[in-house]
Amino acid sequence: MADLPIRRIEARTYCHATEEEERVATALAFAVPEGVTSREELEGHFGNHLVRLTRRVEKRPAIRAVWSSWAAAGVPSAIARDVEARVDEDGVLHFRLDKQAAFLGRLELAHDSDAIDVRLKLIAYPARLAETRRVAHAILAEAA
């Protein structure tokens, strides 16, 4: 595909009180090497301190660069097998990357809850679930 049908990429993760925020920010920047990180201080259910870090990418060249890094690491082929469950009715493709692996310089799908949550808003016309899934299948197959 000459032009990726992705409107935006948003990735977010949480920095718990037991983690060093700089390391979590490093993992997020590795997972999504483009965009600017925003920071939001939160309070957990039990009053614990949390920081949510979010990166959002909307410019076409930056989206292409992020997608290329994921494709080189095999992320699209890893999520392709269950793409039906990963696309929601709002046209968003969801997956989670392992935060610890990202800090160590590897892109892997997460197997636990402490992860980097990634959301890709896909461009599909008409904007129906079936068409969005078709678009998701197409970009994942091309990247594989």
Phi and psi in radians as a Rosetta constraint file:
Dihedral C 1 N 2 CA 2 C 2 CIRCULARHARMONIC -1.137 0.35
Dihedral N 2 CA 2 C 2 N 3 CIRCULARHARMONIC -0.701 0.35
Dihedral C 2 N 3 CA 3 C 3 CIRCULARHARMONIC -2.172 0.35
Dihedral N 3 CA 3 C 3 N 4 CIRCULARHARMONIC 2.070 0.35
Dihedral C 3 N 4 CA 4 C 4 CIRCULARHARMONIC -1.151 0.35
Dihedral N 4 CA 4 C 4 N 5 CIRCULARHARMONIC 2.311 0.35
Dihedral C 4 N 5 CA 5 C 5 CIRCULARHARMONIC -1.443 0.35
Dihedral N 5 CA 5 C 5 N 6 CIRCULARHARMONIC 0.986 0.35
Dihedral C 5 N 6 CA 6 C 6 CIRCULARHARMONIC -2.111 0.35
Dihedral N 6 CA 6 C 6 N 7 CIRCULARHARMONIC 2.100 0.35
Dihedral C 6 N 7 CA 7 C 7 CIRCULARHARMONIC -1.359 0.35
Dihedral N 7 CA 7 C 7 N 8 CIRCULARHARMONIC -0.723 0.35
Dihedral C 7 N 8 CA 8 C 8 CIRCULARHARMONIC -2.780 0.35
Dihedral N 8 CA 8 C 8 N 9 CIRCULARHARMONIC 2.762 0.35
Dihedral C 8 N 9 CA 9 C 9 CIRCULARHARMONIC -2.091 0.35
Dihedral N 9 CA 9 C 9 N 10 CIRCULARHARMONIC 2.305 0.35
Dihedral C 9 N 10 CA 10 C 10 CIRCULARHARMONIC -2.290 0.35
Dihedral N 10 CA 10 C 10 N 11 CIRCULARHARMONIC 2.265 0.35
Dihedral C 10 N 11 CA 11 C 11 CIRCULARHARMONIC -2.272 0.35
Dihedral N 11 CA 11 C 11 N 12 CIRCULARHARMONIC 2.386 0.35
Dihedral C 11 N 12 CA 12 C 12 CIRCULARHARMONIC -2.495 0.35
Dihedral N 12 CA 12 C 12 N 13 CIRCULARHARMONIC 2.682 0.35
Dihedral C 12 N 13 CA 13 C 13 CIRCULARHARMONIC -2.613 0.35
Dihedral N 13 CA 13 C 13 N 14 CIRCULARHARMONIC 2.907 0.35
Dihedral C 13 N 14 CA 14 C 14 CIRCULARHARMONIC -2.001 0.35
Dihedral N 14 CA 14 C 14 N 15 CIRCULARHARMONIC 2.465 0.35
Dihedral C 14 N 15 CA 15 C 15 CIRCULARHARMONIC -1.867 0.35
Dihedral N 15 CA 15 C 15 N 16 CIRCULARHARMONIC 1.988 0.35
Dihedral C 15 N 16 CA 16 C 16 CIRCULARHARMONIC -1.438 0.35
Dihedral N 16 CA 16 C 16 N 17 CIRCULARHARMONIC 2.867 0.35
Dihedral C 16 N 17 CA 17 C 17 CIRCULARHARMONIC -1.037 0.35
Dihedral N 17 CA 17 C 17 N 18 CIRCULARHARMONIC -0.438 0.35
Dihedral C 17 N 18 CA 18 C 18 CIRCULARHARMONIC -1.498 0.35
Dihedral N 18 CA 18 C 18 N 19 CIRCULARHARMONIC -0.056 0.35
Dihedral C 18 N 19 CA 19 C 19 CIRCULARHARMONIC -1.877 0.35
Dihedral N 19 CA 19 C 19 N 20 CIRCULARHARMONIC 2.727 0.35
Dihedral C 19 N 20 CA 20 C 20 CIRCULARHARMONIC -1.551 0.35
Dihedral N 20 CA 20 C 20 N 21 CIRCULARHARMONIC 2.140 0.35
Dihedral C 20 N 21 CA 21 C 21 CIRCULARHARMONIC -1.034 0.35
Dihedral N 21 CA 21 C 21 N 22 CIRCULARHARMONIC -0.642 0.35
Dihedral C 21 N 22 CA 22 C 22 CIRCULARHARMONIC -1.072 0.35
Dihedral N 22 CA 22 C 22 N 23 CIRCULARHARMONIC -0.676 0.35
Dihedral C 22 N 23 CA 23 C 23 CIRCULARHARMONIC -1.210 0.35
Dihedral N 23 CA 23 C 23 N 24 CIRCULARHARMONIC -0.695 0.35
Dihedral C 23 N 24 CA 24 C 24 CIRCULARHARMONIC -1.144 0.35
Dihedral N 24 CA 24 C 24 N 25 CIRCULARHARMONIC -0.723 0.35
Dihedral C 24 N 25 CA 25 C 25 CIRCULARHARMONIC -1.101 0.35
Dihedral N 25 CA 25 C 25 N 26 CIRCULARHARMONIC -0.653 0.35
Dihedral C 25 N 26 CA 26 C 26 CIRCULARHARMONIC -1.113 0.35
Dihedral N 26 CA 26 C 26 N 27 CIRCULARHARMONIC -0.752 0.35
Dihedral C 26 N 27 CA 27 C 27 CIRCULARHARMONIC -1.101 0.35
Dihedral N 27 CA 27 C 27 N 28 CIRCULARHARMONIC -0.759 0.35
Dihedral C 27 N 28 CA 28 C 28 CIRCULARHARMONIC -1.125 0.35
Dihedral N 28 CA 28 C 28 N 29 CIRCULARHARMONIC -0.736 0.35
Dihedral C 28 N 29 CA 29 C 29 CIRCULARHARMONIC -1.142 0.35
Dihedral N 29 CA 29 C 29 N 30 CIRCULARHARMONIC -0.575 0.35
Dihedral C 29 N 30 CA 30 C 30 CIRCULARHARMONIC -1.237 0.35
Dihedral N 30 CA 30 C 30 N 31 CIRCULARHARMONIC -0.734 0.35
Dihedral C 30 N 31 CA 31 C 31 CIRCULARHARMONIC -1.159 0.35
Dihedral N 31 CA 31 C 31 N 32 CIRCULARHARMONIC -0.652 0.35
Dihedral C 31 N 32 CA 32 C 32 CIRCULARHARMONIC -2.270 0.35
Dihedral N 32 CA 32 C 32 N 33 CIRCULARHARMONIC 1.563 0.35
Dihedral C 32 N 33 CA 33 C 33 CIRCULARHARMONIC -1.278 0.35
Dihedral N 33 CA 33 C 33 N 34 CIRCULARHARMONIC 0.009 0.35
Dihedral C 33 N 34 CA 34 C 34 CIRCULARHARMONIC -2.094 0.35
Dihedral N 34 CA 34 C 34 N 35 CIRCULARHARMONIC 2.900 0.35
Dihedral C 34 N 35 CA 35 C 35 CIRCULARHARMONIC 1.600 0.35
Dihedral N 35 CA 35 C 35 N 36 CIRCULARHARMONIC 3.055 0.35
Dihedral C 35 N 36 CA 36 C 36 CIRCULARHARMONIC -1.997 0.35
Dihedral N 36 CA 36 C 36 N 37 CIRCULARHARMONIC 2.464 0.35
Dihedral C 36 N 37 CA 37 C 37 CIRCULARHARMONIC -1.533 0.35
Dihedral N 37 CA 37 C 37 N 38 CIRCULARHARMONIC 2.268 0.35
Dihedral C 37 N 38 CA 38 C 38 CIRCULARHARMONIC -1.845 0.35
Dihedral N 38 CA 38 C 38 N 39 CIRCULARHARMONIC 2.667 0.35
Dihedral C 38 N 39 CA 39 C 39 CIRCULARHARMONIC -2.222 0.35
Dihedral N 39 CA 39 C 39 N 40 CIRCULARHARMONIC 2.352 0.35
Dihedral C 39 N 40 CA 40 C 40 CIRCULARHARMONIC -2.387 0.35
Dihedral N 40 CA 40 C 40 N 41 CIRCULARHARMONIC 2.179 0.35
Dihedral C 40 N 41 CA 41 C 41 CIRCULARHARMONIC -1.490 0.35
Dihedral N 41 CA 41 C 41 N 42 CIRCULARHARMONIC 2.345 0.35
Dihedral C 41 N 42 CA 42 C 42 CIRCULARHARMONIC -2.311 0.35
Dihedral N 42 CA 42 C 42 N 43 CIRCULARHARMONIC 2.963 0.35
Dihedral C 42 N 43 CA 43 C 43 CIRCULARHARMONIC -2.107 0.35
Dihedral N 43 CA 43 C 43 N 44 CIRCULARHARMONIC 2.263 0.35
Dihedral C 43 N 44 CA 44 C 44 CIRCULARHARMONIC -1.277 0.35
Dihedral N 44 CA 44 C 44 N 45 CIRCULARHARMONIC 3.053 0.35
Dihedral C 44 N 45 CA 45 C 45 CIRCULARHARMONIC -1.000 0.35
Dihedral N 45 CA 45 C 45 N 46 CIRCULARHARMONIC -0.622 0.35
Dihedral C 45 N 46 CA 46 C 46 CIRCULARHARMONIC -1.757 0.35
Dihedral N 46 CA 46 C 46 N 47 CIRCULARHARMONIC 0.339 0.35
Dihedral C 46 N 47 CA 47 C 47 CIRCULARHARMONIC 1.476 0.35
Dihedral N 47 CA 47 C 47 N 48 CIRCULARHARMONIC 0.088 0.35
Dihedral C 47 N 48 CA 48 C 48 CIRCULARHARMONIC -1.301 0.35
Dihedral N 48 CA 48 C 48 N 49 CIRCULARHARMONIC 2.639 0.35
Dihedral C 48 N 49 CA 49 C 49 CIRCULARHARMONIC -1.393 0.35
Dihedral N 49 CA 49 C 49 N 50 CIRCULARHARMONIC 2.273 0.35
Dihedral C 49 N 50 CA 50 C 50 CIRCULARHARMONIC -2.284 0.35
Dihedral N 50 CA 50 C 50 N 51 CIRCULARHARMONIC 2.627 0.35
Dihedral C 50 N 51 CA 51 C 51 CIRCULARHARMONIC -2.222 0.35
Dihedral N 51 CA 51 C 51 N 52 CIRCULARHARMONIC 2.212 0.35
Dihedral C 51 N 52 CA 52 C 52 CIRCULARHARMONIC -1.722 0.35
Dihedral N 52 CA 52 C 52 N 53 CIRCULARHARMONIC 2.191 0.35
Dihedral C 52 N 53 CA 53 C 53 CIRCULARHARMONIC -1.906 0.35
Dihedral N 53 CA 53 C 53 N 54 CIRCULARHARMONIC 2.289 0.35
Dihedral C 53 N 54 CA 54 C 54 CIRCULARHARMONIC -2.300 0.35
Dihedral N 54 CA 54 C 54 N 55 CIRCULARHARMONIC 2.399 0.35
Dihedral C 54 N 55 CA 55 C 55 CIRCULARHARMONIC -2.099 0.35
Dihedral N 55 CA 55 C 55 N 56 CIRCULARHARMONIC 2.328 0.35
Dihedral C 55 N 56 CA 56 C 56 CIRCULARHARMONIC -2.208 0.35
Dihedral N 56 CA 56 C 56 N 57 CIRCULARHARMONIC 2.311 0.35
Dihedral C 56 N 57 CA 57 C 57 CIRCULARHARMONIC -2.174 0.35
Dihedral N 57 CA 57 C 57 N 58 CIRCULARHARMONIC 2.159 0.35
Dihedral C 57 N 58 CA 58 C 58 CIRCULARHARMONIC -2.208 0.35
Dihedral N 58 CA 58 C 58 N 59 CIRCULARHARMONIC -0.288 0.35
Dihedral C 58 N 59 CA 59 C 59 CIRCULARHARMONIC -1.419 0.35
Dihedral N 59 CA 59 C 59 N 60 CIRCULARHARMONIC 2.398 0.35
Dihedral C 59 N 60 CA 60 C 60 CIRCULARHARMONIC -0.958 0.35
Dihedral N 60 CA 60 C 60 N 61 CIRCULARHARMONIC -0.859 0.35
Dihedral C 60 N 61 CA 61 C 61 CIRCULARHARMONIC -1.095 0.35
Dihedral N 61 CA 61 C 61 N 62 CIRCULARHARMONIC -0.630 0.35
Dihedral C 61 N 62 CA 62 C 62 CIRCULARHARMONIC -1.207 0.35
Dihedral N 62 CA 62 C 62 N 63 CIRCULARHARMONIC -0.692 0.35
Dihedral C 62 N 63 CA 63 C 63 CIRCULARHARMONIC -1.070 0.35
Dihedral N 63 CA 63 C 63 N 64 CIRCULARHARMONIC -0.767 0.35
Dihedral C 63 N 64 CA 64 C 64 CIRCULARHARMONIC -1.075 0.35
Dihedral N 64 CA 64 C 64 N 65 CIRCULARHARMONIC -0.719 0.35
Dihedral C 64 N 65 CA 65 C 65 CIRCULARHARMONIC -1.139 0.35
Dihedral N 65 CA 65 C 65 N 66 CIRCULARHARMONIC -0.752 0.35
Dihedral C 65 N 66 CA 66 C 66 CIRCULARHARMONIC -1.127 0.35
Dihedral N 66 CA 66 C 66 N 67 CIRCULARHARMONIC -0.806 0.35
Dihedral C 66 N 67 CA 67 C 67 CIRCULARHARMONIC -1.051 0.35
Dihedral N 67 CA 67 C 67 N 68 CIRCULARHARMONIC -0.707 0.35
Dihedral C 67 N 68 CA 68 C 68 CIRCULARHARMONIC -1.099 0.35
Dihedral N 68 CA 68 C 68 N 69 CIRCULARHARMONIC -0.700 0.35
Dihedral C 68 N 69 CA 69 C 69 CIRCULARHARMONIC -1.168 0.35
Dihedral N 69 CA 69 C 69 N 70 CIRCULARHARMONIC -0.668 0.35
Dihedral C 69 N 70 CA 70 C 70 CIRCULARHARMONIC -1.169 0.35
Dihedral N 70 CA 70 C 70 N 71 CIRCULARHARMONIC -0.729 0.35
Dihedral C 70 N 71 CA 71 C 71 CIRCULARHARMONIC -1.097 0.35
Dihedral N 71 CA 71 C 71 N 72 CIRCULARHARMONIC -0.704 0.35
Dihedral C 71 N 72 CA 72 C 72 CIRCULARHARMONIC -1.107 0.35
Dihedral N 72 CA 72 C 72 N 73 CIRCULARHARMONIC -0.509 0.35
Dihedral C 72 N 73 CA 73 C 73 CIRCULARHARMONIC -1.566 0.35
Dihedral N 73 CA 73 C 73 N 74 CIRCULARHARMONIC -0.073 0.35
Dihedral C 73 N 74 CA 74 C 74 CIRCULARHARMONIC 1.452 0.35
Dihedral N 74 CA 74 C 74 N 75 CIRCULARHARMONIC 0.257 0.35
Dihedral C 74 N 75 CA 75 C 75 CIRCULARHARMONIC -1.119 0.35
Dihedral N 75 CA 75 C 75 N 76 CIRCULARHARMONIC -0.818 0.35
Dihedral C 75 N 76 CA 76 C 76 CIRCULARHARMONIC -1.004 0.35
Dihedral N 76 CA 76 C 76 N 77 CIRCULARHARMONIC -0.714 0.35
Dihedral C 76 N 77 CA 77 C 77 CIRCULARHARMONIC -1.206 0.35
Dihedral N 77 CA 77 C 77 N 78 CIRCULARHARMONIC -0.517 0.35
Dihedral C 77 N 78 CA 78 C 78 CIRCULARHARMONIC -1.228 0.35
Dihedral N 78 CA 78 C 78 N 79 CIRCULARHARMONIC -0.567 0.35
Dihedral C 78 N 79 CA 79 C 79 CIRCULARHARMONIC -1.637 0.35
Dihedral N 79 CA 79 C 79 N 80 CIRCULARHARMONIC -0.158 0.35
Dihedral C 79 N 80 CA 80 C 80 CIRCULARHARMONIC -1.139 0.35
Dihedral N 80 CA 80 C 80 N 81 CIRCULARHARMONIC -0.538 0.35
Dihedral C 80 N 81 CA 81 C 81 CIRCULARHARMONIC -1.219 0.35
Dihedral N 81 CA 81 C 81 N 82 CIRCULARHARMONIC -0.370 0.35
Dihedral C 81 N 82 CA 82 C 82 CIRCULARHARMONIC -2.264 0.35
Dihedral N 82 CA 82 C 82 N 83 CIRCULARHARMONIC 0.694 0.35
Dihedral C 82 N 83 CA 83 C 83 CIRCULARHARMONIC -1.080 0.35
Dihedral N 83 CA 83 C 83 N 84 CIRCULARHARMONIC -0.546 0.35
Dihedral C 83 N 84 CA 84 C 84 CIRCULARHARMONIC -0.998 0.35
Dihedral N 84 CA 84 C 84 N 85 CIRCULARHARMONIC -0.709 0.35
Dihedral C 84 N 85 CA 85 C 85 CIRCULARHARMONIC -1.399 0.35
Dihedral N 85 CA 85 C 85 N 86 CIRCULARHARMONIC -0.265 0.35
Dihedral C 85 N 86 CA 86 C 86 CIRCULARHARMONIC -1.623 0.35
Dihedral N 86 CA 86 C 86 N 87 CIRCULARHARMONIC -0.187 0.35
Dihedral C 86 N 87 CA 87 C 87 CIRCULARHARMONIC -1.808 0.35
Dihedral N 87 CA 87 C 87 N 88 CIRCULARHARMONIC 2.236 0.35
Dihedral C 87 N 88 CA 88 C 88 CIRCULARHARMONIC -1.755 0.35
Dihedral N 88 CA 88 C 88 N 89 CIRCULARHARMONIC 3.087 0.35
Dihedral C 88 N 89 CA 89 C 89 CIRCULARHARMONIC -1.244 0.35
Dihedral N 89 CA 89 C 89 N 90 CIRCULARHARMONIC -0.196 0.35
Dihedral C 89 N 90 CA 90 C 90 CIRCULARHARMONIC -1.578 0.35
Dihedral N 90 CA 90 C 90 N 91 CIRCULARHARMONIC 0.079 0.35
Dihedral C 90 N 91 CA 91 C 91 CIRCULARHARMONIC 1.394 0.35
Dihedral N 91 CA 91 C 91 N 92 CIRCULARHARMONIC 0.503 0.35
Dihedral C 91 N 92 CA 92 C 92 CIRCULARHARMONIC -1.951 0.35
Dihedral N 92 CA 92 C 92 N 93 CIRCULARHARMONIC 2.286 0.35
Dihedral C 92 N 93 CA 93 C 93 CIRCULARHARMONIC -1.672 0.35
Dihedral N 93 CA 93 C 93 N 94 CIRCULARHARMONIC 2.160 0.35
Dihedral C 93 N 94 CA 94 C 94 CIRCULARHARMONIC -1.916 0.35
Dihedral N 94 CA 94 C 94 N 95 CIRCULARHARMONIC 2.458 0.35
Dihedral C 94 N 95 CA 95 C 95 CIRCULARHARMONIC -2.791 0.35
Dihedral N 95 CA 95 C 95 N 96 CIRCULARHARMONIC 2.897 0.35
Dihedral C 95 N 96 CA 96 C 96 CIRCULARHARMONIC -2.212 0.35
Dihedral N 96 CA 96 C 96 N 97 CIRCULARHARMONIC 2.367 0.35
Dihedral C 96 N 97 CA 97 C 97 CIRCULARHARMONIC -1.821 0.35
Dihedral N 97 CA 97 C 97 N 98 CIRCULARHARMONIC 2.573 0.35
Dihedral C 97 N 98 CA 98 C 98 CIRCULARHARMONIC -1.230 0.35
Dihedral N 98 CA 98 C 98 N 99 CIRCULARHARMONIC 2.068 0.35
Dihedral C 98 N 99 CA 99 C 99 CIRCULARHARMONIC -1.163 0.35
Dihedral N 99 CA 99 C 99 N 100 CIRCULARHARMONIC -0.726 0.35
Dihedral C 99 N 100 CA 100 C 100 CIRCULARHARMONIC -1.150 0.35
Dihedral N 100 CA 100 C 100 N 101 CIRCULARHARMONIC -0.756 0.35
Dihedral C 100 N 101 CA 101 C 101 CIRCULARHARMONIC -1.096 0.35
Dihedral N 101 CA 101 C 101 N 102 CIRCULARHARMONIC -0.714 0.35
Dihedral C 101 N 102 CA 102 C 102 CIRCULARHARMONIC -1.079 0.35
Dihedral N 102 CA 102 C 102 N 103 CIRCULARHARMONIC -0.694 0.35
Dihedral C 102 N 103 CA 103 C 103 CIRCULARHARMONIC -1.084 0.35
Dihedral N 103 CA 103 C 103 N 104 CIRCULARHARMONIC -0.572 0.35
Dihedral C 103 N 104 CA 104 C 104 CIRCULARHARMONIC -1.510 0.35
Dihedral N 104 CA 104 C 104 N 105 CIRCULARHARMONIC 0.069 0.35
Dihedral C 104 N 105 CA 105 C 105 CIRCULARHARMONIC 1.539 0.35
Dihedral N 105 CA 105 C 105 N 106 CIRCULARHARMONIC 0.414 0.35
Dihedral C 105 N 106 CA 106 C 106 CIRCULARHARMONIC -2.198 0.35
Dihedral N 106 CA 106 C 106 N 107 CIRCULARHARMONIC 2.510 0.35
Dihedral C 106 N 107 CA 107 C 107 CIRCULARHARMONIC -1.836 0.35
Dihedral N 107 CA 107 C 107 N 108 CIRCULARHARMONIC 1.979 0.35
Dihedral C 107 N 108 CA 108 C 108 CIRCULARHARMONIC -2.412 0.35
Dihedral N 108 CA 108 C 108 N 109 CIRCULARHARMONIC 2.625 0.35
Dihedral C 108 N 109 CA 109 C 109 CIRCULARHARMONIC -1.197 0.35
Dihedral N 109 CA 109 C 109 N 110 CIRCULARHARMONIC 2.539 0.35
Dihedral C 109 N 110 CA 110 C 110 CIRCULARHARMONIC -1.388 0.35
Dihedral N 110 CA 110 C 110 N 111 CIRCULARHARMONIC 2.584 0.35
Dihedral C 110 N 111 CA 111 C 111 CIRCULARHARMONIC -2.105 0.35
Dihedral N 111 CA 111 C 111 N 112 CIRCULARHARMONIC 0.075 0.35
Dihedral C 111 N 112 CA 112 C 112 CIRCULARHARMONIC -2.380 0.35
Dihedral N 112 CA 112 C 112 N 113 CIRCULARHARMONIC -3.109 0.35
Dihedral C 112 N 113 CA 113 C 113 CIRCULARHARMONIC -1.445 0.35
Dihedral N 113 CA 113 C 113 N 114 CIRCULARHARMONIC -0.294 0.35
Dihedral C 113 N 114 CA 114 C 114 CIRCULARHARMONIC -1.539 0.35
Dihedral N 114 CA 114 C 114 N 115 CIRCULARHARMONIC 1.509 0.35
Dihedral C 114 N 115 CA 115 C 115 CIRCULARHARMONIC -2.427 0.35
Dihedral N 115 CA 115 C 115 N 116 CIRCULARHARMONIC 3.090 0.35
Dihedral C 115 N 116 CA 116 C 116 CIRCULARHARMONIC -1.764 0.35
Dihedral N 116 CA 116 C 116 N 117 CIRCULARHARMONIC 2.008 0.35
Dihedral C 116 N 117 CA 117 C 117 CIRCULARHARMONIC -1.494 0.35
Dihedral N 117 CA 117 C 117 N 118 CIRCULARHARMONIC 2.110 0.35
Dihedral C 117 N 118 CA 118 C 118 CIRCULARHARMONIC -1.979 0.35
Dihedral N 118 CA 118 C 118 N 119 CIRCULARHARMONIC 2.367 0.35
Dihedral C 118 N 119 CA 119 C 119 CIRCULARHARMONIC -2.287 0.35
Dihedral N 119 CA 119 C 119 N 120 CIRCULARHARMONIC 2.166 0.35
Dihedral C 119 N 120 CA 120 C 120 CIRCULARHARMONIC -1.936 0.35
Dihedral N 120 CA 120 C 120 N 121 CIRCULARHARMONIC 2.039 0.35
Dihedral C 120 N 121 CA 121 C 121 CIRCULARHARMONIC -1.445 0.35
Dihedral N 121 CA 121 C 121 N 122 CIRCULARHARMONIC 2.009 0.35
Dihedral C 121 N 122 CA 122 C 122 CIRCULARHARMONIC -1.570 0.35
Dihedral N 122 CA 122 C 122 N 123 CIRCULARHARMONIC 2.686 0.35
Dihedral C 122 N 123 CA 123 C 123 CIRCULARHARMONIC -1.777 0.35
Dihedral N 123 CA 123 C 123 N 124 CIRCULARHARMONIC 2.018 0.35
Dihedral C 123 N 124 CA 124 C 124 CIRCULARHARMONIC -2.473 0.35
Dihedral N 124 CA 124 C 124 N 125 CIRCULARHARMONIC 2.310 0.35
Dihedral C 124 N 125 CA 125 C 125 CIRCULARHARMONIC -2.207 0.35
Dihedral N 125 CA 125 C 125 N 126 CIRCULARHARMONIC 2.205 0.35
Dihedral C 125 N 126 CA 126 C 126 CIRCULARHARMONIC -1.214 0.35
Dihedral N 126 CA 126 C 126 N 127 CIRCULARHARMONIC 2.727 0.35
Dihedral C 126 N 127 CA 127 C 127 CIRCULARHARMONIC -1.388 0.35
Dihedral N 127 CA 127 C 127 N 128 CIRCULARHARMONIC 1.220 0.35
Dihedral C 127 N 128 CA 128 C 128 CIRCULARHARMONIC -2.078 0.35
Dihedral N 128 CA 128 C 128 N 129 CIRCULARHARMONIC 2.732 0.35
Dihedral C 128 N 129 CA 129 C 129 CIRCULARHARMONIC -0.994 0.35
Dihedral N 129 CA 129 C 129 N 130 CIRCULARHARMONIC -0.769 0.35
Dihedral C 129 N 130 CA 130 C 130 CIRCULARHARMONIC -1.078 0.35
Dihedral N 130 CA 130 C 130 N 131 CIRCULARHARMONIC -0.723 0.35
Dihedral C 130 N 131 CA 131 C 131 CIRCULARHARMONIC -1.221 0.35
Dihedral N 131 CA 131 C 131 N 132 CIRCULARHARMONIC -0.677 0.35
Dihedral C 131 N 132 CA 132 C 132 CIRCULARHARMONIC -1.111 0.35
Dihedral N 132 CA 132 C 132 N 133 CIRCULARHARMONIC -0.722 0.35
Dihedral C 132 N 133 CA 133 C 133 CIRCULARHARMONIC -1.120 0.35
Dihedral N 133 CA 133 C 133 N 134 CIRCULARHARMONIC -0.662 0.35
Dihedral C 133 N 134 CA 134 C 134 CIRCULARHARMONIC -1.086 0.35
Dihedral N 134 CA 134 C 134 N 135 CIRCULARHARMONIC -0.759 0.35
Dihedral C 134 N 135 CA 135 C 135 CIRCULARHARMONIC -1.094 0.35
Dihedral N 135 CA 135 C 135 N 136 CIRCULARHARMONIC -0.780 0.35
Dihedral C 135 N 136 CA 136 C 136 CIRCULARHARMONIC -1.048 0.35
Dihedral N 136 CA 136 C 136 N 137 CIRCULARHARMONIC -0.807 0.35
Dihedral C 136 N 137 CA 137 C 137 CIRCULARHARMONIC -1.012 0.35
Dihedral N 137 CA 137 C 137 N 138 CIRCULARHARMONIC -0.746 0.35
Dihedral C 137 N 138 CA 138 C 138 CIRCULARHARMONIC -1.145 0.35
Dihedral N 138 CA 138 C 138 N 139 CIRCULARHARMONIC -0.797 0.35
Dihedral C 138 N 139 CA 139 C 139 CIRCULARHARMONIC -1.269 0.35
Dihedral N 139 CA 139 C 139 N 140 CIRCULARHARMONIC -0.558 0.35
Dihedral C 139 N 140 CA 140 C 140 CIRCULARHARMONIC -1.248 0.35
Dihedral N 140 CA 140 C 140 N 141 CIRCULARHARMONIC -0.667 0.35
Dihedral C 140 N 141 CA 141 C 141 CIRCULARHARMONIC -1.169 0.35
Dihedral N 141 CA 141 C 141 N 142 CIRCULARHARMONIC -0.678 0.35
Dihedral C 141 N 142 CA 142 C 142 CIRCULARHARMONIC -1.193 0.35
Dihedral N 142 CA 142 C 142 N 143 CIRCULARHARMONIC -0.585 0.35
Dihedral C 142 N 143 CA 143 C 143 CIRCULARHARMONIC -1.334 0.35
Dihedral N 143 CA 143 C 143 N 144 CIRCULARHARMONIC -0.379 0.35
